[in-house]
């Protein structure tokens, strides 16, 4: 019987280590995702400003430029929302996997 208790304690400690590692990994992925989102927004904003103020010979009307800017802002906002939803679902899947694994280790 004591051998089973030792094995159970060992498995519980392994499960705790794995859960900690997964939590750290998810936290790192969230940070990287947020940084990528910010960088993408900066690049898109920079390109938008460049295209608006560049000395191109093709002149667009103020209304068409405003519509393009608004469409770009909506597209970036939609992409941000999709990325946030994806990260939330990834976190939920990770937590579910940890919960399932923990329940199999601790019957």
Steps between C-alpha positions, in 0.01 A plus 500: 500500500781743581640449152170627354511805725857577394408462132195722548707769673755485220229533235339790686831685514554438128149628426566814705826563312330453163216730599749767606690467173178527298395808692837663434481406130150645461610819675797533265278440195260770620786747536635415153150523349441841654838621380433373148162670502655829607778473242248420226291801597806725499610374159150540356466847652841600370415378152168684515672824603766453233241438229296802613788745510725364228554722201338263254369650178173312529272717708190350656208686638475569870186287525657196335807530721279523808306191392823308441628602843175398666500164317858437608417585861203262492712223347770543765239502776343182363842332475575601860170353619568175311846476654366562850229236449761253373724560800203459737401171334861382515510580871169319557625193313821501703310528827262222391793277410664567836170430679450172311858399565470593866178300537664193347796532737281564806205260471 
